[in-house]
Amino acid sequence: MSENDNLHEADGNKELKSTETPQTTESSTTESEPISEDIKTTVDETVTEDATEVVEEITEEVNETAEPITENIKDEVELTEDSKEPEVASTKKTDAHVEEIDESNAEDAEDEENAERHTLESKDYHSMSMEQLSIELEQLIENHKVQNIKSQVEEIKSEFNSKFDALLDEKKEEFLSEGGNEIDFYYSSPVKKQFNNVFKTYRNNLGAYYKQRENNLKDNLDNRLQIIEKIKGLVNDEENINTTYKTFKDLQEQWRNAGPIPRDRYNNAWNSYHHNVEVFYDVLHLNRDLRDLDFKHNLEQKLKIIERAEELAADNNINRSFRELQVLHKMWKEELGPVSREHRDEVWERFSNATKTIHDKRQGYYADLDKGREKNLEVKEEIISRIIAISNDTSNAHNAWQKKIKSIEVLREEFFKAGKVPQKVNEATWSKFKDAVRNFNRQKNNFYKNLKKDQYDNLEKKKALIQIALDNKDNEDLAATTPLMKKIQGDWKKIGHVPRKDSDKIWKQFKGACNAYFDRLNSQRDEANKELMVAYEQKNILLKEVNDLELSGDSKKDIVTIKEKIAAWKAIGHVPSNKRYIDGKFNKALDGLFGKLDMDRAKLEMIKFENKLENLAQPGDTRALDNEQNFIRKKIGEIKGEIIQLENNMQFFSNVDENNPLVKEVFKNVDKHKKNLSIWEDKLRKIKSMY
């Protein structure tokens, strides 16, 4: 698949074909059984001692003993005009079940990290909101390779666009119902903008990936085609058979390390390679013992692969079976050479039959999946019927319409959570749902269009409240006026909607009158709190002194100085409630000074804590102290838990030398936590004494 094709699909312009990962309820959580190490043994192992001896015994040149290569063998390898690759007249029948495996392995072969796409979870995107879909897309891009998430991205984009189109229809209907002209309709959504930006990142990343990979794949393909040509040339090589065979094995090793190639050339390249390897073995009849050793090894390995495939065919975990079968096919094709002609058709037939069994079970799963989706279709059809029934309800009271609107929202959620329906009816079901919701929205909009009169009544009521606010904003009787102003603010919220064109205007009038009164009220309260403001100014001066304070370097002397500043701060007293942030600034300045002191950490902590408690303590109000005490108790519990865990871990080192670095580190951590625990317990005792 070309880069353009991949980008075209990423744009969502092709028909969405969602892939599903089959799992059986019976064994879906069972881990995949490891492939036998025997099976993993490849043909590129060092030639056995027996084979080496056979090679050493062969001293005669091929051209002295070999029979001429028949024209029939040469004719088997005909090059195509465009690619110069051999057209292989394979005796094996390529069936759909094998093609499915080959195509998947071809895609994985382009990049060894492609295999992640098989295990990457596809969630129920249909039930997600647009906001959730946008977040899901962003997380996919951040946490996974861009080439492995195409299926999930296509599904997310399709679901997002469907939901946004439905929202757009609804907003357009509302706009038209209020007398708007269709040509003037415009709707902008922050979540749509966010989604588009995230999707653009995906497209850019995907384009960069394909651009970077393109040249590497082409170079690897050229290298593999050259290796094939060299293997073809060996059948006419007149050198010593010992040299020829070693050259052949070197070429096989080069082939295995040649790197990934384009998926559309993968199967042709491998078939061409295997064909020429078989031709080489077929003309190697002069050294039957050497050839038969390879044939025997390959047969043994392929029989093990077949046995494992037959075991997988009996496994009910369809996903695990199919993925491991892919690995077996890859090993069969990429790691093992041919077997003798008398066994070739037989072993392939067994392997193909096991593959077909797994393929058929997988197809059966998808058939059952569609049956399950038939039930989802029934649920969605029922939901659509209920939406239509609500639309046909003739209740025309405002409260009745509010209930109907809530019911429709619930049904919308149920529709998306009901799951997917069979692909063949997906579009039709979605259209029926949109039509039913659209019809309801039209009726709702028509009803509220007729409520304009009520909105104008509400407008008059709110204008009356504005007048009350204007009449009382300068009233000096604060005790009587303050409750009144608060009451009309509450009444304003209860009145309801007014015509949109008047909404902002009257709100600014009402808000301005109320703010004028309460600003004057706060100003008078500030006047009454002059002493608190004086304290605030004094604390500002002291704060500057603390910030400019230079310590002497003598810890005892410096701690006395700091305590004097703390005492002076406390002596100033309280500040207005809206100025209490200055206490936080003072504490921050103290932290800076404490950090410069060279003294016991526990003592420093307690000095800082005592100062904090003084700020938390309020006459007749222990809420701040209560919260701090609860925090300290929680912290003590956490530290104790960590100590218990570390001490439990130490039991594992009962027979280990105490000088072991790991053991020493555990002891060090235990001591550290115990010291921390002691400090927090001192704090708890101190705060208890404040009550």
VOGU-3710 file (C-alpha; in Angstrom, 3 decimals, decimal comma):
1> msendnlhea> 0,000/0,000/0,000  1,470/3,348/-1,028  1,932/6,333/1,260  -0,888/8,162/-0,529  -3,240/5,229/-0,071  -2,523/5,141/3,629  -3,047/8,890/3,994  -6,235/8,637/1,968  -7,572/6,012/4,340  -6,452/8,079/7,335
11> dgnkelkste> -8,584/10,919/6,029  -11,642/8,759/6,547  -12,664/8,935/2,890  -12,805/5,208/2,441  -15,611/3,090/3,768  -15,010/2,184/7,385  -14,395/-1,503/7,957  -14,035/-1,982/11,655  -12,022/-4,957/12,779  -12,896/-6,866/15,879
21> tpqttesstt> -10,746/-9,025/18,043  -12,500/-12,346/18,589  -12,476/-13,674/22,108  -14,321/-16,515/23,719  -15,889/-15,947/27,112  -14,547/-19,257/28,248  -10,842/-18,519/27,862  -10,438/-14,924/26,890  -8,241/-14,139/29,850  -5,963/-17,159/29,407
31> esepisedik> -2,437/-16,226/28,444  -1,083/-17,531/25,168  0,915/-20,738/25,518  4,593/-20,272/24,625  5,717/-21,656/21,282  7,976/-24,645/21,772  11,687/-23,848/21,765  12,184/-26,875/19,496  9,915/-25,279/16,901  11,851/-22,042/17,127
41> ttvdetvted> 15,072/-23,817/16,059  15,884/-22,495/12,598  17,686/-23,977/9,628  20,537/-21,508/9,867  22,136/-23,463/12,723  25,720/-24,466/12,312  26,066/-27,508/10,052  26,394/-30,621/12,177  29,660/-32,432/12,534  28,392/-35,240/10,276
51> atevveeite> 27,465/-32,768/7,563  30,881/-31,101/7,860  32,608/-34,440/7,367  30,544/-35,105/4,253  31,543/-31,708/2,826  35,222/-32,358/3,516  35,110/-35,697/1,719  33,870/-34,036/-1,493  36,999/-33,002/-3,407  35,919/-33,230/-6,974
61> evnetaepit> 34,641/-30,252/-8,937  30,997/-30,049/-9,937  31,944/-29,698/-13,586  33,817/-33,007/-13,470  31,043/-35,111/-11,986  27,768/-33,257/-12,353  25,231/-34,170/-14,943  24,175/-31,251/-17,137  21,288/-29,226/-15,711  18,249/-30,122/-17,724
71> enikdevelt> 16,482/-27,503/-19,752  13,313/-28,393/-17,871  14,784/-27,105/-14,607  16,020/-23,944/-16,276  12,638/-23,365/-17,802  10,991/-23,387/-14,382  12,544/-20,002/-13,644  11,191/-17,420/-16,098  11,635/-13,724/-15,294  8,785/-11,261/-15,629
81> edskepevas> 9,515/-8,283/-17,819  9,065/-5,587/-15,189  10,494/-7,046/-11,995  12,854/-9,797/-13,249  11,500/-12,044/-10,506  10,777/-15,696/-11,188  7,176/-16,631/-11,809  6,757/-19,602/-9,547  4,499/-22,377/-10,745  3,847/-23,647/-7,245
91> tkktdahvee> 2,134/-26,962/-6,765  0,601/-25,693/-3,516  -2,910/-24,368/-3,766  -3,246/-20,851/-2,305  -6,558/-20,781/-0,483  -8,322/-17,914/1,281  -7,326/-19,163/4,718  -3,634/-19,085/3,758  -3,914/-15,745/1,967  -5,356/-14,199/5,135
101> idesnaedae> -2,289/-15,274/7,120  0,123/-14,225/4,359  -1,417/-10,775/3,994  -1,259/-10,144/7,727  2,358/-11,323/7,926  3,193/-9,187/4,881  1,896/-6,113/6,701  3,855/-7,003/9,838  6,983/-7,589/7,746  7,164/-3,919/6,746
111> deenaerhtl> 7,969/-2,969/10,328  8,637/-5,302/13,245  6,642/-2,958/15,499  3,520/-3,452/13,346  2,578/-6,529/15,367  1,280/-4,276/18,158  -1,840/-3,619/16,070  -3,010/-7,215/16,733  -3,189/-6,700/20,497  -4,215/-3,045/20,574
121> eskdyhsmsm> -7,635/-2,712/22,169  -10,559/-1,380/20,124  -12,976/0,140/22,600  -16,698/0,739/22,306  -16,291/4,084/20,561  -19,954/4,089/19,575  -20,962/4,733/23,190  -18,485/7,586/23,738  -19,285/11,300/23,622  -17,447/13,645/21,255
131> eqlsieleql> -15,280/14,885/24,125  -14,370/11,307/25,084  -13,602/10,418/21,468  -11,269/13,404/21,146  -9,426/12,419/24,344  -9,250/8,777/23,209  -7,715/9,819/19,874  -5,146/11,992/21,623  -4,164/9,152/23,979  -3,797/6,717/21,089
141> ienhkvqnik> -1,415/9,096/19,303  0,609/9,748/22,463  0,924/6,120/23,621  1,173/4,020/20,455  3,075/3,828/17,170  1,199/5,761/14,499  1,265/2,846/12,035  -0,556/0,573/14,498  -3,628/2,664/15,282  -5,191/3,138/11,835
151> sqveeiksef> -8,170/0,884/12,532  -8,947/2,607/15,846  -8,484/6,098/14,352  -10,851/5,362/11,458  -13,486/4,083/13,841  -13,108/7,075/16,180  -13,291/9,544/13,277  -16,411/7,892/11,868  -18,183/7,959/15,251  -17,127/11,559/15,939
161> nskfdallde> -18,319/12,801/12,548  -21,664/11,017/12,928  -22,283/12,589/16,334  -21,149/16,038/15,214  -23,358/15,918/12,110  -26,343/15,103/14,317  -25,483/18,016/16,637  -25,091/20,321/13,639  -28,563/19,347/12,386  -30,022/20,105/15,808
171> kkeeflsegg> -28,364/23,522/16,058  -29,473/24,392/12,555  -33,083/23,504/13,366  -32,933/25,748/16,441  -31,488/28,602/14,389  -34,187/28,325/11,721  -36,980/28,038/14,300  -35,932/31,392/15,723  -36,389/33,029/12,345  -32,817/32,755/11,093
181> neidfyyssp> -31,942/32,492/7,408  -30,389/29,181/6,388  -27,621/30,922/4,436  -26,542/32,742/7,616  -26,279/29,610/9,763  -22,871/28,967/11,289  -21,951/26,781/14,239  -18,540/26,495/15,846  -17,678/23,857/18,440  -14,536/23,847/20,651
191> vkkqfnnvfk> -14,522/20,047/20,781  -14,661/19,887/16,965  -11,697/22,258/16,721  -9,802/20,197/19,289  -10,580/16,955/17,446  -9,455/18,410/14,109  -6,152/19,537/15,646  -5,500/16,102/17,149  -6,421/14,364/13,889  -4,105/16,704/11,974
201> tyrnnlgayy> -1,286/15,611/14,285  -2,119/11,983/13,454  -2,010/12,666/9,694  1,294/14,519/9,965  2,852/11,740/12,053  1,585/9,094/9,648  2,949/10,973/6,638  6,353/11,368/8,290  6,400/7,657/9,168  5,699/6,512/5,604
211> kqrennlkdn> 8,170/8,994/4,145  10,947/7,787/6,431  10,182/4,112/5,826  9,775/4,273/2,047  13,466/4,435/1,124  14,481/1,716/3,611  11,885/-0,719/2,266  12,968/-0,102/-1,330  16,659/-0,649/-0,537  15,872/-3,866/1,343
221> ldnrlqiiek> 13,781/-5,131/-1,575  16,612/-4,452/-4,047  19,006/-6,315/-1,756  16,681/-9,325/-1,494  16,191/-9,484/-5,268  19,998/-9,498/-5,689  20,267/-12,390/-3,203  17,677/-14,335/-5,232  19,677/-13,727/-8,410  22,844/-14,986/-6,701
231> ikglvndeen> 21,061/-18,168/-5,532  19,788/-18,696/-9,081  23,351/-18,369/-10,314  24,558/-21,149/-8,026  22,793/-23,856/-10,066  25,246/-23,128/-12,925  28,280/-22,677/-10,661  31,122/-24,933/-11,713  33,148/-24,505/-8,543  33,734/-27,179/-5,947
241> inttyktfkd> 30,454/-28,327/-4,362  31,930/-27,577/-0,934  32,438/-23,914/-1,872  29,069/-23,713/-3,632  27,163/-25,070/-0,650  28,884/-22,714/1,781  28,117/-19,797/-0,540  24,480/-20,928/-0,583  24,326/-20,982/3,236  25,916/-17,503/3,372
251> lqeqwrnagp> 23,258/-16,198/0,984  20,524/-17,707/3,165  21,961/-15,884/6,187  22,082/-12,618/4,217  18,429/-13,143/3,256  17,344/-13,566/6,854  19,049/-10,301/7,839  18,015/-8,272/4,792  15,322/-6,290/6,637  11,648/-5,487/5,896
261> iprdrynnaw> 10,276/-4,916/2,397  7,012/-3,433/1,008  4,010/-5,578/1,906  2,806/-5,744/-1,702  6,096/-7,417/-2,699  6,478/-9,585/0,395  4,787/-12,796/-0,750  6,184/-12,649/-4,291  9,700/-12,122/-2,969  9,434/-15,008/-0,500
271> nsyhhnvevf> 7,836/-17,358/-3,031  10,597/-16,518/-5,519  13,217/-17,118/-2,843  11,738/-20,479/-1,789  11,377/-21,593/-5,394  15,042/-20,940/-6,151  16,112/-22,572/-2,889  14,153/-25,691/-3,888  15,714/-25,606/-7,378  19,174/-25,413/-5,788
281> ydvlhlnrdl> 18,447/-28,437/-3,603  16,972/-30,328/-6,551  20,170/-29,900/-8,588  22,328/-30,721/-5,581  21,701/-34,421/-6,183  25,459/-35,069/-6,483  25,752/-34,589/-2,734  22,622/-36,422/-1,668  23,867/-36,917/1,913  24,481/-33,200/2,444
291> rdldfkhnle> 21,143/-32,248/0,895  19,233/-34,912/2,816  20,636/-33,648/6,125  19,028/-30,260/5,461  15,830/-31,891/4,222  15,636/-34,024/7,342  16,202/-31,065/9,672  13,566/-28,978/7,890  11,068/-31,859/7,930  11,519/-32,347/11,670
301> qklkiierae> 10,957/-28,652/12,366  7,956/-28,415/10,046  6,343/-31,449/11,660  6,709/-29,734/15,041  5,105/-26,631/13,611  2,267/-28,745/12,193  1,704/-30,462/15,541  1,496/-27,082/17,260  -0,901/-25,799/14,582  -3,113/-28,853/15,079
311> elaadnninr> -3,122/-28,176/18,835  -4,165/-24,584/18,142  -6,947/-25,836/15,874  -8,491/-27,501/18,939  -8,075/-24,377/21,123  -11,260/-22,385/21,797  -9,402/-19,098/22,260  -9,773/-17,909/18,678  -7,693/-14,791/19,035  -4,748/-16,582/20,623
321> sfrelqvlhk> -4,883/-19,394/18,074  -4,929/-17,051/15,097  -2,079/-14,853/16,333  0,163/-17,815/17,160  -0,717/-19,388/13,816  0,620/-16,234/12,163  3,917/-16,763/13,963  4,034/-20,390/12,817  3,457/-19,369/9,193  6,176/-16,753/9,489
331> mwkeelgpvs> 8,601/-19,369/10,842  7,580/-21,836/8,114  8,191/-19,269/5,414  11,076/-17,220/6,752  13,147/-19,597/8,884  12,881/-23,064/7,324  13,957/-24,369/3,963  12,403/-27,085/1,777  11,890/-30,783/2,519  12,330/-33,656/0,085
341> rehrdevwer> 9,895/-33,767/-2,840  8,207/-36,897/-1,516  7,111/-35,011/1,649  6,458/-31,497/0,311  2,810/-31,872/-0,622  2,028/-34,037/2,386  3,411/-31,672/5,076  1,953/-28,605/3,396  -1,455/-30,265/3,167  -1,424/-31,002/6,914
351> fsnatktihd> -0,352/-27,453/7,765  -2,934/-25,989/5,387  -5,717/-28,135/6,871  -4,901/-27,000/10,422  -4,845/-23,405/9,167  -8,217/-23,846/7,494  -9,739/-25,215/10,703  -8,646/-22,120/12,638  -9,773/-19,881/9,767  -13,232/-21,495/9,672
361> krqgyyadld> -13,645/-21,159/13,443  -12,727/-17,495/13,149  -15,248/-16,928/10,379  -17,833/-18,693/12,520  -17,051/-16,260/15,315  -17,819/-13,308/13,068  -21,054/-14,963/11,991  -22,026/-15,353/15,651  -20,991/-11,748/16,227  -23,487/-10,570/13,639
371> kgreknlevk> -26,171/-12,660/15,348  -25,376/-10,883/18,617  -25,650/-7,557/16,841  -29,126/-8,517/15,702  -30,140/-8,214/19,361  -28,556/-4,759/19,491  -30,608/-3,864/16,407  -33,801/-4,896/18,196  -32,868/-2,685/21,161  -32,153/0,298/18,925
381> eeiisriiai> -35,364/-0,178/16,957  -37,261/-0,141/20,252  -35,467/3,071/21,307  -36,392/4,733/18,003  -40,025/3,698/18,509  -40,010/5,265/21,986  -38,582/8,519/20,597  -41,344/8,596/17,980  -43,957/7,934/20,688  -42,652/10,845/22,767
391> sndtsnahna> -42,780/13,086/19,677  -46,439/12,111/19,185  -47,323/13,044/22,771  -49,703/16,022/22,630  -48,773/17,489/26,035  -47,955/21,152/25,499  -47,126/22,472/28,953  -43,628/23,770/29,593  -43,005/21,234/32,367  -44,228/18,407/30,137
401> wqkkiksiev> -41,803/19,474/27,411  -38,950/19,633/29,904  -39,690/16,041/30,902  -39,839/14,986/27,249  -36,508/16,666/26,553  -34,894/14,788/29,468  -36,451/11,514/28,278  -35,055/12,015/24,778  -31,587/12,693/26,204  -31,763/9,441/28,176
411> lreeffkagk> -32,875/7,548/25,059  -30,048/9,069/23,058  -27,560/7,775/25,625  -29,200/4,332/25,593  -29,018/4,263/21,797  -25,257/4,818/21,775  -24,671/2,362/24,609  -26,746/-0,379/22,956  -23,768/-1,504/20,863  -23,194/-1,995/17,171
421> vpqkvneatw> -25,725/-3,388/14,719  -24,975/-5,550/11,653  -22,986/-3,574/9,082  -25,600/-4,027/6,359  -28,232/-2,067/8,358  -25,922/0,344/10,170  -26,542/3,357/7,915  -30,306/2,754/7,719  -30,603/2,453/11,522  -28,575/5,600/12,073
431> skfkdavrnf> -30,754/7,514/9,573  -33,958/6,384/11,288  -32,572/7,500/14,637  -31,539/10,918/13,310  -34,926/11,429/11,628  -36,796/10,572/14,837  -34,667/12,951/16,927  -34,871/15,668/14,269  -38,679/15,413/14,221  -38,788/15,750/18,001
441> nrqknnfykn> -36,486/18,791/17,925  -38,684/20,489/15,332  -41,746/20,062/17,504  -39,825/21,266/20,559  -38,603/24,346/18,697  -42,112/25,109/17,453  -43,469/24,871/20,979  -40,883/27,227/22,404  -41,351/29,560/19,512  -44,890/30,002/20,776
451> lkkdqydnle> -43,575/30,767/24,232  -42,228/34,148/23,147  -45,154/35,796/24,912  -44,082/34,217/28,198  -40,566/35,450/27,595  -41,828/39,009/27,156  -43,752/38,651/30,440  -40,518/37,544/32,070  -38,840/40,583/30,562  -41,337/42,892/32,294
461> kkkaliqial> -40,829/41,127/35,622  -37,070/41,507/35,395  -37,402/45,171/34,453  -39,411/45,634/37,678  -36,556/44,081/39,675  -34,088/46,398/37,937  -36,158/49,372/39,078  -36,132/48,124/42,683  -32,347/47,739/42,513  -31,925/51,257/41,096
471> dnkdnedlaa> -34,231/52,769/43,734  -32,283/51,185/46,619  -28,668/51,184/45,474  -27,996/54,440/47,425  -30,167/53,593/50,462  -28,309/54,254/53,724  -30,438/51,833/55,768  -28,048/48,931/55,308  -29,818/46,613/57,742  -33,091/46,773/55,781
481> ttplmkkiqg> -31,678/47,162/52,276  -29,138/44,311/52,277  -31,784/41,529/52,703  -33,921/43,208/50,038  -31,078/43,315/47,518  -30,275/39,666/48,200  -33,945/38,730/47,753  -34,318/40,398/44,352  -31,150/38,607/43,220  -32,826/35,310/44,111
491> dwkkighvpr> -36,070/36,342/42,407  -34,154/37,210/39,237  -32,851/33,645/38,954  -36,345/32,172/39,334  -38,120/34,205/36,654  -36,837/32,335/33,616  -35,840/33,231/30,068  -36,384/36,521/28,291  -35,992/37,237/24,560  -32,389/36,693/23,562
501> kdsdkiwkqf> -31,954/40,187/22,133  -32,776/41,717/25,554  -30,981/39,239/27,767  -27,503/40,806/27,940  -28,800/44,365/28,152  -31,090/43,892/31,167  -28,557/41,692/32,936  -25,933/44,450/32,741  -28,453/46,950/34,145  -29,422/44,701/37,037
511> kgacnayfdr> -25,862/43,653/37,798  -24,658/47,264/37,701  -27,279/48,423/40,238  -26,582/45,493/42,595  -22,811/45,914/42,348  -23,095/49,617/43,109  -24,901/48,847/46,356  -22,649/45,991/47,509  -19,455/47,886/46,586  -20,662/50,750/48,806
521> lnsqrdeank> -21,514/48,233/51,535  -18,044/46,685/51,380  -16,459/50,128/51,388  -18,267/51,024/54,590  -17,251/47,742/56,142  -13,651/48,517/55,251  -14,018/51,832/57,022  -15,279/50,028/60,088  -12,268/47,748/59,912  -9,641/50,467/59,866
531> elmvayeqkn> -7,731/48,804/62,648  -7,465/45,637/60,595  -6,165/47,681/57,664  -3,581/49,289/59,917  -2,469/45,804/60,922  -2,259/44,880/57,269  0,019/47,844/56,515  2,238/46,996/59,494  2,540/43,394/58,313  3,509/44,620/54,844
541> illkevndle> 6,402/46,585/56,386  7,485/43,620/58,530  7,251/41,265/55,533  9,697/43,475/53,614  12,086/43,389/56,583  11,947/39,578/56,673  12,528/39,338/52,928  15,582/41,621/53,239  16,936/39,898/56,363  20,523/38,627/56,130
551> lsgdskkdiv> 21,406/35,804/58,527  24,667/35,878/60,479  25,562/32,228/59,973  25,316/31,456/63,670  22,340/29,097/63,880  21,523/29,844/67,536  21,667/33,574/66,965  19,696/33,359/63,723  16,920/31,251/65,204  16,458/33,847/67,945
561> tikekiaawk> 16,194/36,555/65,273  13,634/34,568/63,306  11,572/33,880/66,435  11,579/37,602/67,216  10,175/38,322/63,744  7,507/35,664/64,248  6,563/37,143/67,627  6,359/40,615/66,116  4,115/39,309/63,343  1,750/37,684/65,856
571> aighvpsnkr> 1,667/40,826/67,969  0,345/42,887/65,068  -2,858/40,843/65,074  -5,439/40,014/62,427  -5,940/41,637/59,027  -9,135/41,931/56,926  -10,362/38,575/55,635  -9,645/39,563/52,029  -6,040/40,422/52,993  -5,152/37,184/54,770
581> yidgkfnkal> -3,023/36,094/51,846  -0,216/38,145/53,433  0,173/35,427/56,096  1,012/32,982/53,343  3,673/35,345/51,991  5,188/35,653/55,470  5,305/31,875/55,897  6,991/31,526/52,516  9,618/34,090/53,536  10,179/32,166/56,792
591> dglfgkldmd> 10,632/28,924/54,860  13,406/30,627/52,907  15,167/31,661/56,111  14,728/28,271/57,759  16,188/26,655/54,680  19,437/28,590/55,223  19,844/27,435/58,834  22,262/24,656/59,674  20,416/22,927/62,521  18,434/19,813/63,388
601> raklemikfe> 15,634/19,233/60,879  13,159/18,102/63,530  13,593/21,297/65,535  13,178/23,428/62,428  10,029/21,578/61,473  8,480/22,166/64,884  9,313/25,881/64,873  7,689/26,272/61,461  4,738/24,167/62,563  4,126/26,214/65,702
611> nklenlaqpg> 4,019/29,365/63,596  1,552/27,706/61,239  -0,696/26,732/64,141  -0,804/30,316/65,369  -2,142/31,383/61,991  -4,688/28,565/61,880  -6,097/29,268/65,318  -9,164/31,524/65,163  -11,270/32,576/68,168  -14,355/30,366/68,436
621> dtraldneqn> -13,536/28,512/65,186  -11,556/25,270/65,263  -12,310/24,117/61,712  -8,845/24,941/60,358  -7,173/23,162/63,302  -9,490/20,177/62,837  -8,523/19,884/59,175  -4,825/20,100/60,008  -5,171/17,446/62,723  -6,950/15,088/60,314
631> firkkigeik> -4,186/15,619/57,769  -1,490/14,812/60,341  -3,299/11,636/61,469  -3,570/10,518/57,865  0,118/11,212/57,294  1,073/9,202/60,376  -1,012/6,289/59,135  0,676/6,394/55,728  4,183/6,431/57,208  3,374/3,547/59,554
641> geiiqlennm> 2,070/1,571/56,605  5,281/2,193/54,662  7,399/1,113/57,642  5,403/-2,128/58,001  5,814/-2,809/54,282  9,584/-2,232/54,415  9,940/-4,444/57,490  7,963/-7,175/55,756  10,265/-6,868/52,760  13,265/-7,318/55,030
651> qffsnvdenn> 12,081/-10,850/55,813  13,084/-11,798/52,283  16,686/-10,886/53,131  16,962/-13,050/56,243  19,778/-15,113/54,694  21,494/-12,203/52,967  24,620/-10,442/54,256  23,757/-7,183/56,042  26,492/-5,453/54,018  24,582/-6,167/50,835
661> plvkevfknv> 23,811/-2,751/49,220  20,171/-3,659/48,734  19,756/-4,658/52,395  21,526/-1,511/53,557  19,222/0,609/51,444  16,142/-1,021/53,018  17,472/-0,352/56,535  18,248/3,222/55,541  14,672/3,757/54,317  13,221/2,288/57,518
671> dkhkknlsiw> 15,295/4,682/59,653  14,270/7,632/57,477  10,561/6,802/57,817  10,870/6,345/61,579  12,456/9,793/61,938  9,656/11,295/59,867  7,101/9,456/62,000  8,610/10,954/65,166  8,290/14,491/63,730  4,653/13,984/62,724
681> edklrkiksm> 3,791/12,515/66,137  5,326/15,601/67,806  3,145/17,751/65,562  0,053/15,801/66,575  0,808/16,299/70,256  1,376/19,989/69,670  -1,890/20,548/67,818  -3,843/18,672/70,495  -2,512/21,135/73,030  -4,081/24,020/71,083
691> y> -7,660/23,002/71,997
//
